[in-house]
């Protein structure tokens, strides 16, 4: 079940708010009071994608009642030095994993730019492309604690509602972040795996259709690093 944030603690700017003409993004073709599709961005390195990512996507679609979920594999994560798998391979993996969900589009927009893309750039691009005034933005609990490091974060927050995927125990710092940022949904996903663990050789919780290829890729990479 989705964890509901107590209503008194919902920050201003959550997805429960009403929109007026002043809320409409420059690319919107909606009239004031008109309903709009619920669209979310789910970006990341996906190095590699795993069953935890897939469950976050599925639960977000169901619990936030999304009309569309755009998976956005990064060319390079701005907060990381690089990735192990090349962008085209990560895009191919994402297509095979996420498109089993009918509301999903896997976008190569960031990859085709061939450079680091910041979240504010992606948000502005898809607001204009989709013609909506507001987007959901999916991220993990660890990234919620790093939002203050994001470029132009103050310009991002009025345009989005955050869907935060959590697992395990949540500390006091996380609960303080709930008061600070426009979090609209908490989704608890208890699949104990991360992409880092997979790159280190823990190949549990991988999509079956990718298991042989991912095991081969990261197994060979680790062997090369050990030489």
Secondary structure as GFF3:
##gff-version 3
##sequence-region A 1 227
A	DSSP	three_ten_helix	7	9	.	.	.	ID=ss1
A	DSSP	three_ten_helix	21	23	.	.	.	ID=ss2
A	DSSP	beta_strand	39	44	.	.	.	ID=ss3
A	DSSP	alpha_helix	51	63	.	.	.	ID=ss4
A	DSSP	beta_strand	68	73	.	.	.	ID=ss5
A	DSSP	alpha_helix	87	98	.	.	.	ID=ss6
A	DSSP	beta_strand	104	107	.	.	.	ID=ss7
A	DSSP	alpha_helix	109	113	.	.	.	ID=ss8
A	DSSP	alpha_helix	119	130	.	.	.	ID=ss9
A	DSSP	beta_strand	135	140	.	.	.	ID=ss10
A	DSSP	alpha_helix	141	144	.	.	.	ID=ss11
A	DSSP	three_ten_helix	147	149	.	.	.	ID=ss12
A	DSSP	alpha_helix	153	157	.	.	.	ID=ss13
A	DSSP	beta_strand	160	166	.	.	.	ID=ss14
A	DSSP	alpha_helix	172	180	.	.	.	ID=ss15
A	DSSP	beta_strand	183	188	.	.	.	ID=ss16
A	DSSP	alpha_helix	195	199	.	.	.	ID=ss17
A	DSSP	alpha_helix	208	226	.	.	.	ID=ss18
###
